[in-house]
Each structure stands twice: as C-alpha cells, then as structure tokens.
Amino acid sequence: MGMANDGSQETASDKLVVHSHLTNQPIEPALYIVATPIGNLGDITLRALNVLQNADAIACEDTRVTGKLLKHFGIKTKMIAYHDHNAEKQSPFIMTLLGEGKSVALVSDAGTPLVSDPGYRLIKDAIVQEYKVVPLPGASAPITALSAAGLPNDAFLFAGFLPPKQAARRVRLEAWATTPATLIFFESPRRIAATLQDAAHVLGGSRQAVVARELTKLFETFRRASLEELAASFAEEPTPKGEIVLLIEPVKERSIDIESVDEQLLELLQTLRVKDASEQLSRETGLPKRDLYQRALMLKEQAKDG
C-alpha cells in the first residue's frame, strides 16, 4: 500500500522507453501480485507493465484508480473490482478464472498489495487450491520511508494504521513501547497531530521520529525530530495534505539504576497517583510506562506494609 497514483513526474521520453519494452506475449497462468507506484508513475517496473498488459484480468481495489494507471501506459486489460466489501463474492470468481488456466494480476490502489491492503483471503484461497502465486516486487511506502528516514533499519515493525480513538491508540502504542525495532505506521493528515501527542505520551517525548509525507511526489517531505518536538509543531500548524508514514526509533537499551528510579517514584508518589507518577517519569526518562507503573504499585504497597 502507499500513496494515490498522482503527482507523476514521468516525462514523455520515459513513456517511449517503457512502451518500447512492452510485449504482447501470453504469460504463464498464475495469480500475480503486482506492486504499482505510490505516487510517481515512473516507479512502475517493466515487468509489472508486461504482466498488466498480458494478464487475462486485473483484480484491483478501485477500478477508477487503476484505470488511470492503465490509461497512462496504454494498457486495456479487463479489470475486476476486488476489495474488502466484495471479497467473499469475487474470490470464488477469480479462483474459477485461475482454474480455467487464466492469468490474473492483483494490484492495490498504490504500492505493494497486501501491505495494509485487502488480498490476504485471495492469496490464501489460491494457495489452498494449489494455483501458482507470483510476486512482482516494486514500490512500498513503508520501505521507501525507512530507506531515507535515518533511523535504525536492521529491525523494523510495520503496524499499518493506528486506531482512530485515543484510548485504543495509546493501548496499541503501549504494546510496542519496548519493541527493539523501528516502528512504522500509516497515518492520516487529520490525525497525525493527535497521534504524535499520544506517541510522545506513551513512548517518551525524547524518542526520535520521522514524519514522511507525499513520498515520491512533487512535495515529498521528511521531518525529523523528537516526538515531543514534532507533536508541538504539528499541534500549531494547519492540517497537512497528503498521505503520511510515521517512523519512530527503537527503544534504547540502557542500564537502569533501580535505586534511582525508586527514589524518583517515591518522591512523585507523595503528590501524584500511581498512574500519573509512572507517566511523568516515563516522559522524563524514556523508560516504559508499563514497567514504571508496576514498580510504583509495588513501592506503594511496601510503604503501606512498612
């Protein structure tokens, strides 16, 4: 999944080069998983174009979106709408086509299919029925953002969209607070300010993060700062435009001085509730709020018993 297929910077000469490489030869019967551009149409691969041109049918989320891509490259292959709302009906139909020895290309509106997009059931059905599944690599918004973010990339966790409601969003963030990998999320422009505030609250404001917007398009931007700084900036600015990928650095391994942590918690517990004390110390130290909460509960019980 990625951005809408607009904002292309491809030139007329690029199109001539592409068209000179297209063929009209039949392809092997199979279900082809075809990555499409996330913004710049010049990112389409020659292999993808040949499969799209020579497949018997193209299964796509939105025929209007995919139609623009096909028109741009002069491809007239029949399209089939396949999305979350009609998967139960369309999957058997597509399996029938494969059973007849036809070739079907699966695309999402943008990017690599099945990355936060429908398609899992279709792939599973094809595998169960022993039809060949062929992946065609290409554009992917999470990987594109990670490659230029400047955050650790030896391990990363892509988690799609966070819940729209604050309480559920904070619970989800809490679950990944101690994950030793760069966290990658999709987010809508209208929620990015609130999400940054929640991320700073749960994960610690000092965690470094990157907001990548309009990837591969004319107004592509990367904003790199701490969660606290980004949250403050976006809270004061107008709602941004375009699709967004949010990346947050992994939790840092650190040696913890338990005595010092306990002293700070005990001091905070003199005036704050357990929940508030653990949240405040988490913001100040970057330590997981969940662990501090359990420690604070233990200290409070010990104080009662003592």
Contacts in CASP RR format, 6 or more apart in sequence:
PFRMAT RR
TARGET T0000
AUTHOR 0000-0000-0000
METHOD contacts of the structure
MODEL  1
MGMANDGSQETASDKLVVHSHLTNQPIEPALYIVATPIGNLGDITLRALN
VLQNADAIACEDTRVTGKLLKHFGIKTKMIAYHDHNAEKQSPFIMTLLGE
GKSVALVSDAGTPLVSDPGYRLIKDAIVQEYKVVPLPGASAPITALSAAG
LPNDAFLFAGFLPPKQAARRVRLEAWATTPATLIFFESPRRIAATLQDAA
HVLGGSRQAVVARELTKLFETFRRASLEELAASFAEEPTPKGEIVLLIEP
VKERSIDIESVDEQLLELLQTLRVKDASEQLSRETGLPKRDLYQRALMLK
EQAKDG
1 108 0 8 1.000
1 109 0 8 1.000
1 110 0 8 1.000
1 111 0 8 1.000
1 112 0 8 1.000
1 113 0 8 1.000
1 115 0 8 1.000
1 116 0 8 1.000
1 117 0 8 1.000
1 140 0 8 1.000
1 141 0 8 1.000
1 186 0 8 1.000
2 38 0 8 1.000
2 39 0 8 1.000
2 108 0 8 1.000
2 109 0 8 1.000
2 110 0 8 1.000
2 111 0 8 1.000
2 115 0 8 1.000
2 139 0 8 1.000
2 140 0 8 1.000
2 141 0 8 1.000
2 186 0 8 1.000
2 215 0 8 1.000
2 243 0 8 1.000
3 38 0 8 1.000
3 39 0 8 1.000
3 110 0 8 1.000
3 141 0 8 1.000
3 214 0 8 1.000
3 215 0 8 1.000
3 216 0 8 1.000
3 217 0 8 1.000
3 242 0 8 1.000
3 243 0 8 1.000
4 39 0 8 1.000
4 65 0 8 1.000
4 109 0 8 1.000
4 110 0 8 1.000
4 243 0 8 1.000
5 36 0 8 1.000
5 37 0 8 1.000
5 38 0 8 1.000
5 39 0 8 1.000
5 41 0 8 1.000
5 65 0 8 1.000
5 68 0 8 1.000
5 69 0 8 1.000
5 109 0 8 1.000
5 110 0 8 1.000
6 39 0 8 1.000
6 68 0 8 1.000
6 217 0 8 1.000
7 39 0 8 1.000
7 40 0 8 1.000
7 41 0 8 1.000
7 217 0 8 1.000
7 218 0 8 1.000
8 37 0 8 1.000
8 39 0 8 1.000
8 40 0 8 1.000
8 41 0 8 1.000
8 42 0 8 1.000
8 72 0 8 1.000
9 40 0 8 1.000
9 42 0 8 1.000
9 217 0 8 1.000
9 218 0 8 1.000
10 40 0 8 1.000
10 41 0 8 1.000
10 42 0 8 1.000
14 42 0 8 1.000
15 72 0 8 1.000
15 73 0 8 1.000
18 44 0 8 1.000
18 46 0 8 1.000
18 49 0 8 1.000
18 73 0 8 1.000
19 73 0 8 1.000
21 46 0 8 1.000
21 49 0 8 1.000
21 50 0 8 1.000
22 46 0 8 1.000
22 49 0 8 1.000
22 50 0 8 1.000
22 53 0 8 1.000
22 73 0 8 1.000
23 50 0 8 1.000
23 53 0 8 1.000
23 54 0 8 1.000
24 53 0 8 1.000
24 54 0 8 1.000
25 54 0 8 1.000
26 54 0 8 1.000
26 103 0 8 1.000
27 50 0 8 1.000
27 51 0 8 1.000
27 54 0 8 1.000
27 55 0 8 1.000
27 103 0 8 1.000
28 103 0 8 1.000
28 132 0 8 1.000
28 134 0 8 1.000
29 98 0 8 1.000
29 99 0 8 1.000
29 101 0 8 1.000
29 102 0 8 1.000
29 103 0 8 1.000
29 131 0 8 1.000
29 132 0 8 1.000
30 98 0 8 1.000
30 103 0 8 1.000
30 104 0 8 1.000
30 131 0 8 1.000
30 132 0 8 1.000
30 133 0 8 1.000
30 134 0 8 1.000
31 94 0 8 1.000
31 98 0 8 1.000
31 104 0 8 1.000
31 106 0 8 1.000
31 122 0 8 1.000
31 123 0 8 1.000
31 126 0 8 1.000
31 131 0 8 1.000
31 132 0 8 1.000
31 133 0 8 1.000
31 134 0 8 1.000
32 51 0 8 1.000
32 55 0 8 1.000
32 103 0 8 1.000
32 104 0 8 1.000
32 105 0 8 1.000
32 106 0 8 1.000
32 134 0 8 1.000
32 135 0 8 1.000
32 136 0 8 1.000
33 106 0 8 1.000
33 112 0 8 1.000
33 113 0 8 1.000
33 114 0 8 1.000
33 123 0 8 1.000
33 133 0 8 1.000
33 134 0 8 1.000
33 135 0 8 1.000
33 136 0 8 1.000
34 48 0 8 1.000
34 51 0 8 1.000
34 52 0 8 1.000
34 105 0 8 1.000
34 106 0 8 1.000
34 107 0 8 1.000
34 113 0 8 1.000
34 136 0 8 1.000
35 45 0 8 1.000
35 48 0 8 1.000
35 107 0 8 1.000
35 111 0 8 1.000
35 112 0 8 1.000
35 113 0 8 1.000
35 136 0 8 1.000
35 137 0 8 1.000
35 138 0 8 1.000
35 139 0 8 1.000
35 140 0 8 1.000
36 44 0 8 1.000
36 48 0 8 1.000
36 66 0 8 1.000
36 69 0 8 1.000
36 107 0 8 1.000
36 108 0 8 1.000
36 110 0 8 1.000
36 111 0 8 1.000
36 139 0 8 1.000
37 43 0 8 1.000
37 44 0 8 1.000
37 69 0 8 1.000
37 110 0 8 1.000
37 111 0 8 1.000
37 139 0 8 1.000
37 216 0 8 1.000
38 110 0 8 1.000
38 111 0 8 1.000
38 139 0 8 1.000
38 140 0 8 1.000
38 141 0 8 1.000
38 144 0 8 1.000
38 215 0 8 1.000
38 216 0 8 1.000
39 110 0 8 1.000
39 139 0 8 1.000
39 215 0 8 1.000
39 216 0 8 1.000
39 217 0 8 1.000
40 216 0 8 1.000
40 217 0 8 1.000
41 69 0 8 1.000
41 72 0 8 1.000
43 138 0 8 1.000
43 139 0 8 1.000
43 216 0 8 1.000
44 69 0 8 1.000
44 73 0 8 1.000
45 136 0 8 1.000
45 137 0 8 1.000
45 138 0 8 1.000
47 136 0 8 1.000
48 136 0 8 1.000
48 138 0 8 1.000
49 73 0 8 1.000
49 75 0 8 1.000
51 103 0 8 1.000
51 105 0 8 1.000
51 136 0 8 1.000
52 58 0 8 1.000
52 70 0 8 1.000
52 73 0 8 1.000
52 75 0 8 1.000
52 77 0 8 1.000
52 105 0 8 1.000
52 107 0 8 1.000
53 73 0 8 1.000
53 75 0 8 1.000
53 77 0 8 1.000
54 77 0 8 1.000
54 103 0 8 1.000
55 77 0 8 1.000
55 103 0 8 1.000
55 104 0 8 1.000
55 105 0 8 1.000
56 77 0 8 1.000
56 78 0 8 1.000
56 97 0 8 1.000
56 102 0 8 1.000
56 103 0 8 1.000
56 104 0 8 1.000
57 77 0 8 1.000
57 78 0 8 1.000
57 79 0 8 1.000
57 80 0 8 1.000
57 94 0 8 1.000
57 97 0 8 1.000
57 102 0 8 1.000
57 103 0 8 1.000
57 104 0 8 1.000
57 105 0 8 1.000
58 66 0 8 1.000
58 70 0 8 1.000
58 77 0 8 1.000
58 78 0 8 1.000
58 79 0 8 1.000
58 80 0 8 1.000
58 104 0 8 1.000
58 105 0 8 1.000
58 106 0 8 1.000
58 107 0 8 1.000
59 79 0 8 1.000
59 80 0 8 1.000
59 81 0 8 1.000
59 82 0 8 1.000
59 90 0 8 1.000
59 94 0 8 1.000
59 104 0 8 1.000
59 105 0 8 1.000
59 106 0 8 1.000
59 107 0 8 1.000
59 122 0 8 1.000
60 66 0 8 1.000
60 67 0 8 1.000
60 79 0 8 1.000
60 80 0 8 1.000
60 81 0 8 1.000
60 82 0 8 1.000
60 106 0 8 1.000
60 107 0 8 1.000
60 108 0 8 1.000
60 109 0 8 1.000
61 81 0 8 1.000
61 82 0 8 1.000
61 83 0 8 1.000
61 107 0 8 1.000
61 108 0 8 1.000
61 109 0 8 1.000
61 117 0 8 1.000
61 118 0 8 1.000
62 81 0 8 1.000
62 83 0 8 1.000
62 109 0 8 1.000
63 79 0 8 1.000
63 81 0 8 1.000
65 109 0 8 1.000
65 110 0 8 1.000
66 79 0 8 1.000
66 107 0 8 1.000
66 109 0 8 1.000
67 79 0 8 1.000
70 76 0 8 1.000
70 77 0 8 1.000
70 79 0 8 1.000
77 105 0 8 1.000
80 90 0 8 1.000
80 93 0 8 1.000
80 94 0 8 1.000
80 104 0 8 1.000
81 90 0 8 1.000
82 90 0 8 1.000
82 91 0 8 1.000
82 94 0 8 1.000
82 106 0 8 1.000
82 118 0 8 1.000
82 119 0 8 1.000
82 122 0 8 1.000
83 118 0 8 1.000
84 118 0 8 1.000
87 118 0 8 1.000
87 119 0 8 1.000
87 121 0 8 1.000
87 122 0 8 1.000
91 121 0 8 1.000
91 122 0 8 1.000
91 125 0 8 1.000
94 104 0 8 1.000
94 122 0 8 1.000
95 125 0 8 1.000
95 126 0 8 1.000
95 129 0 8 1.000
95 131 0 8 1.000
97 104 0 8 1.000
98 104 0 8 1.000
98 126 0 8 1.000
98 129 0 8 1.000
98 131 0 8 1.000
99 129 0 8 1.000
99 131 0 8 1.000
106 113 0 8 1.000
106 119 0 8 1.000
106 122 0 8 1.000
106 123 0 8 1.000
107 113 0 8 1.000
108 114 0 8 1.000
108 115 0 8 1.000
108 117 0 8 1.000
108 118 0 8 1.000
109 117 0 8 1.000
110 139 0 8 1.000
110 141 0 8 1.000
111 138 0 8 1.000
111 139 0 8 1.000
111 140 0 8 1.000
111 141 0 8 1.000
112 137 0 8 1.000
112 138 0 8 1.000
112 139 0 8 1.000
112 140 0 8 1.000
113 119 0 8 1.000
114 120 0 8 1.000
114 123 0 8 1.000
115 140 0 8 1.000
115 141 0 8 1.000
115 142 0 8 1.000
115 158 0 8 1.000
116 158 0 8 1.000
116 160 0 8 1.000
116 161 0 8 1.000
116 186 0 8 1.000
123 133 0 8 1.000
126 133 0 8 1.000
127 133 0 8 1.000
139 216 0 8 1.000
141 186 0 8 1.000
141 215 0 8 1.000
141 243 0 8 1.000
141 245 0 8 1.000
142 156 0 8 1.000
142 158 0 8 1.000
142 184 0 8 1.000
142 186 0 8 1.000
142 245 0 8 1.000
144 212 0 8 1.000
144 215 0 8 1.000
144 216 0 8 1.000
144 245 0 8 1.000
145 184 0 8 1.000
145 210 0 8 1.000
145 212 0 8 1.000
145 215 0 8 1.000
145 245 0 8 1.000
145 247 0 8 1.000
146 153 0 8 1.000
146 156 0 8 1.000
146 182 0 8 1.000
146 184 0 8 1.000
146 247 0 8 1.000
147 153 0 8 1.000
148 212 0 8 1.000
148 222 0 8 1.000
149 182 0 8 1.000
149 210 0 8 1.000
149 212 0 8 1.000
149 222 0 8 1.000
149 224 0 8 1.000
149 247 0 8 1.000
150 210 0 8 1.000
150 224 0 8 1.000
151 182 0 8 1.000
151 208 0 8 1.000
151 210 0 8 1.000
151 247 0 8 1.000
151 248 0 8 1.000
151 249 0 8 1.000
152 181 0 8 1.000
152 182 0 8 1.000
152 249 0 8 1.000
152 250 0 8 1.000
153 182 0 8 1.000
155 180 0 8 1.000
155 181 0 8 1.000
155 182 0 8 1.000
155 250 0 8 1.000
156 181 0 8 1.000
156 182 0 8 1.000
156 183 0 8 1.000
156 184 0 8 1.000
157 176 0 8 1.000
157 179 0 8 1.000
157 181 0 8 1.000
157 182 0 8 1.000
157 183 0 8 1.000
157 184 0 8 1.000
158 184 0 8 1.000
158 185 0 8 1.000
159 172 0 8 1.000
159 176 0 8 1.000
159 183 0 8 1.000
159 184 0 8 1.000
159 185 0 8 1.000
160 184 0 8 1.000
160 185 0 8 1.000
160 186 0 8 1.000
161 185 0 8 1.000
161 186 0 8 1.000
161 187 0 8 1.000
161 188 0 8 1.000
162 169 0 8 1.000
162 172 0 8 1.000
162 173 0 8 1.000
162 185 0 8 1.000
162 187 0 8 1.000
162 195 0 8 1.000
163 169 0 8 1.000
163 171 0 8 1.000
163 172 0 8 1.000
164 191 0 8 1.000
166 194 0 8 1.000
166 198 0 8 1.000
169 194 0 8 1.000
169 195 0 8 1.000
169 198 0 8 1.000
170 198 0 8 1.000
170 201 0 8 1.000
170 202 0 8 1.000
173 198 0 8 1.000
173 199 0 8 1.000
173 202 0 8 1.000
173 203 0 8 1.000
174 202 0 8 1.000
174 289 0 8 1.000
174 290 0 8 1.000
176 183 0 8 1.000
177 202 0 8 1.000
177 203 0 8 1.000
177 251 0 8 1.000
177 288 0 8 1.000
177 289 0 8 1.000
177 290 0 8 1.000
178 251 0 8 1.000
178 288 0 8 1.000
178 290 0 8 1.000
178 291 0 8 1.000
179 250 0 8 1.000
179 251 0 8 1.000
180 250 0 8 1.000
180 251 0 8 1.000
180 253 0 8 1.000
181 250 0 8 1.000
182 247 0 8 1.000
182 248 0 8 1.000
182 249 0 8 1.000
182 250 0 8 1.000
183 247 0 8 1.000
183 248 0 8 1.000
183 250 0 8 1.000
184 245 0 8 1.000
184 246 0 8 1.000
184 247 0 8 1.000
185 195 0 8 1.000
185 245 0 8 1.000
185 246 0 8 1.000
185 247 0 8 1.000
185 248 0 8 1.000
186 243 0 8 1.000
186 244 0 8 1.000
186 245 0 8 1.000
186 246 0 8 1.000
187 195 0 8 1.000
187 244 0 8 1.000
187 245 0 8 1.000
187 246 0 8 1.000
188 243 0 8 1.000
188 244 0 8 1.000
189 239 0 8 1.000
189 240 0 8 1.000
189 241 0 8 1.000
189 242 0 8 1.000
189 243 0 8 1.000
189 244 0 8 1.000
190 239 0 8 1.000
192 211 0 8 1.000
192 234 0 8 1.000
192 240 0 8 1.000
192 244 0 8 1.000
192 246 0 8 1.000
193 231 0 8 1.000
193 234 0 8 1.000
193 235 0 8 1.000
193 237 0 8 1.000
193 239 0 8 1.000
195 246 0 8 1.000
196 209 0 8 1.000
196 211 0 8 1.000
196 227 0 8 1.000
196 230 0 8 1.000
196 231 0 8 1.000
196 234 0 8 1.000
196 235 0 8 1.000
196 246 0 8 1.000
197 231 0 8 1.000
197 235 0 8 1.000
199 207 0 8 1.000
199 209 0 8 1.000
199 227 0 8 1.000
199 231 0 8 1.000
199 246 0 8 1.000
199 248 0 8 1.000
200 207 0 8 1.000
200 226 0 8 1.000
200 227 0 8 1.000
200 228 0 8 1.000
200 230 0 8 1.000
200 231 0 8 1.000
200 283 0 8 1.000
201 279 0 8 1.000
201 283 0 8 1.000
202 282 0 8 1.000
202 289 0 8 1.000
203 227 0 8 1.000
203 248 0 8 1.000
203 251 0 8 1.000
203 286 0 8 1.000
204 227 0 8 1.000
204 228 0 8 1.000
204 282 0 8 1.000
204 283 0 8 1.000
204 286 0 8 1.000
205 226 0 8 1.000
205 227 0 8 1.000
205 228 0 8 1.000
205 231 0 8 1.000
205 283 0 8 1.000
205 286 0 8 1.000
206 226 0 8 1.000
206 227 0 8 1.000
206 228 0 8 1.000
206 286 0 8 1.000
207 226 0 8 1.000
207 227 0 8 1.000
207 248 0 8 1.000
207 249 0 8 1.000
207 251 0 8 1.000
207 286 0 8 1.000
208 224 0 8 1.000
208 225 0 8 1.000
208 226 0 8 1.000
208 227 0 8 1.000
208 248 0 8 1.000
208 249 0 8 1.000
209 224 0 8 1.000
209 225 0 8 1.000
209 226 0 8 1.000
209 227 0 8 1.000
209 230 0 8 1.000
209 246 0 8 1.000
209 247 0 8 1.000
209 248 0 8 1.000
209 249 0 8 1.000
210 222 0 8 1.000
210 223 0 8 1.000
210 224 0 8 1.000
210 246 0 8 1.000
210 247 0 8 1.000
211 221 0 8 1.000
211 222 0 8 1.000
211 223 0 8 1.000
211 230 0 8 1.000
211 234 0 8 1.000
211 244 0 8 1.000
211 245 0 8 1.000
211 246 0 8 1.000
212 220 0 8 1.000
212 221 0 8 1.000
212 222 0 8 1.000
212 244 0 8 1.000
212 245 0 8 1.000
212 246 0 8 1.000
212 247 0 8 1.000
213 219 0 8 1.000
213 220 0 8 1.000
213 221 0 8 1.000
213 222 0 8 1.000
213 223 0 8 1.000
213 240 0 8 1.000
213 242 0 8 1.000
213 243 0 8 1.000
213 244 0 8 1.000
213 245 0 8 1.000
214 220 0 8 1.000
214 221 0 8 1.000
214 241 0 8 1.000
214 242 0 8 1.000
214 243 0 8 1.000
215 243 0 8 1.000
215 245 0 8 1.000
223 230 0 8 1.000
223 233 0 8 1.000
225 233 0 8 1.000
227 248 0 8 1.000
234 240 0 8 1.000
251 288 0 8 1.000
256 287 0 8 1.000
261 281 0 8 1.000
261 285 0 8 1.000
261 287 0 8 1.000
261 292 0 8 1.000
261 295 0 8 1.000
262 295 0 8 1.000
262 299 0 8 1.000
264 281 0 8 1.000
265 277 0 8 1.000
265 278 0 8 1.000
265 281 0 8 1.000
265 292 0 8 1.000
265 295 0 8 1.000
265 296 0 8 1.000
265 299 0 8 1.000
266 299 0 8 1.000
266 303 0 8 1.000
268 276 0 8 1.000
268 277 0 8 1.000
268 280 0 8 1.000
268 281 0 8 1.000
269 277 0 8 1.000
269 296 0 8 1.000
269 299 0 8 1.000
269 300 0 8 1.000
269 303 0 8 1.000
272 280 0 8 1.000
274 293 0 8 1.000
274 296 0 8 1.000
274 297 0 8 1.000
274 300 0 8 1.000
275 293 0 8 1.000
277 292 0 8 1.000
277 296 0 8 1.000
278 289 0 8 1.000
278 292 0 8 1.000
278 293 0 8 1.000
278 295 0 8 1.000
278 296 0 8 1.000
279 289 0 8 1.000
281 287 0 8 1.000
281 292 0 8 1.000
282 288 0 8 1.000
282 289 0 8 1.000
282 292 0 8 1.000
END
